[in-house]
Amino acid sequence: MLFPTIRFALFFMVTWGVLLGVRDRPVARRVVLLGASWAFYASWDWRWLALVWSMIGINHVAARGVAWSPTAGGRRLALVLGIGADLALLGTFKYYDFFAESVVGTLDLLGVQASVPLLQVALPLGISFLTFQAISYLVEVHRGVTVPAPLLDEAVWLSFFATVVSGPITRASELIPQLDRVPRATDPGASFALVLRGLFKKVVLASYLASSVVDEAFASPAAFSATEVLFAVYAYGALIYVDFSGYTDIARGVAGLLGFHLPENFDAPYRAASVQEFWTRWHMTLTRWLRDFLFTPLGLRYGRHRIIGPLLPLLIMLAAGLWHGAAWTFVVFGGIHGLALVAERADRLRRRRLGIGRPPDTLGRRVLRHVVTLQVVSLAWLFFRAESMSAAWAMLHRIATGPLATGQITALAALTVVGIYGLQLVRAPAVAERVQAWAGRTGPVPQAVGLAGALTVVDVLGPAGVAPFIYFGF
C-alpha cells in the first residue's frame, strides 16, 4: 500500500503550513519541526520515542563532557562513554538476537547444548542512521569541528523526519546552522521536481521490478531458468538503486521546501569502473562517514601494520555490511566489497612499487572494468537481497546449473532494467538537473500544472500496492 509515502507527505504538508505561520519566531520554528518529527516517528510505534529521547539525552550530556572536560583524558573518556552508549543501544535492539542465535548455533555444531534468552523486539525505525549521526556529532565535537549545540537544536537535527528513517546521514555541523534560516523554499520548482522524481522511481519503477521480476525469482529460484534468475539479480541492482535514491530524492526535495539543504547521496553509481569508484557514488553520505570516522583514523594508526594495514578495507566493509542488517548475508555482502577493495588497493600498490604506470584508458579497457565492477556489485546484491545464506546458495546453484531459457523475461522488464543502468552511463543525472533547473525558472501556474500532471502519471503507472522503502528496515 502507499500509506508510508502518504504519511510522509502528510507530515510534510502540515509542518510546512505551520512553519509558514511562525516563520519569524526561531524558537517556535524549532518546536514545530521537533513536534512534527516526533509525531512522525511515533506514528510507526510510539514506544520507539523512548529510544530517540535516550539518544538525544545521552549525546547532549556526552558532547558537553567532550567539550568542557578540563583534561584530555576526561574528554576522551566522555567520548568513549558516549559512543559506547550509542553502540549499546544499537547492539541491544539490532544485534543481540543475531549474535545470541549465532553463538547457540555454533555451540550446537560442537555438540554443546546451550540456551540463550532472546529479546525478539521489533527493530526501531532508522536506528542505524540515528546511531551514525550521533557518533559523528561526538567525534566532531572532540575534533573541534563543531561545538555542543543547545538541546533543542540537537533534538531537531537528530530527529528530523525527512532523514530519520533512511538518511541521508547528516552531520550536526551541516544541518544545525540551517535552523536559523527562515523556512522558505529557495527553489520550490527544483524541490518539487526532486519529490516527483523520487515518487516515480519508487512508486512506478521499484514497485514494478519488485512485483514482476525480483520477488518471485528470489523466493523460488528453482521455478526459473539460470538466465531468468541471473536477470533477477541484475534487476534487483536496478531496483535497490531506484528505491533508495528515490527516497533520497523525496527527502531532499521535502527538506528543500522547508528551507534545508541535504547532501547528495547518489551520483550515477553504475557508471563506476571500480568498486572503489562505486562507493564514491553509492550512498555517498555513508561512504563519507566510513572514510572520516573509521578508515582515516584507523589508517593513521594501523596503516603501516603488516597485517591490519592491507586488510583495513575488508574490515571496514565487513562492519558496513553488518551495519546494514543483523544477518550473515549482510556480512558476506560487506566481505565481497571488502575483498574487491583490498584487491584493487593491492594492484595500485604493486604498480607503484614496480614503477608501472596506469595503462591507457582505452574504450575496451574501460568497458571491461565496468563489466567486472558490475559483476562484483551484483554478486554482493544477491547476498544482500537473499533471506538467508541457504537462499543465496540456492540462487547461485540455479544460475550455475539451470537451463538457459528466457521465456519469463518480458520486453518491458528488460527495457526497464537496461534503461536504469544505461541512463547512468549517458550522464542522465545531468539531464535531471536541467529539468529541475527548468522547473525552478517557471512560474507558479506551470509548476502547478506540471505537478498535477506528474502525480497523475505516477498514480496511473503505479501499482495498487507499494511496499515500504527498502532502507526503512536499516
Beta strands, then each sheet from edge to edge (+ up, - down):
end
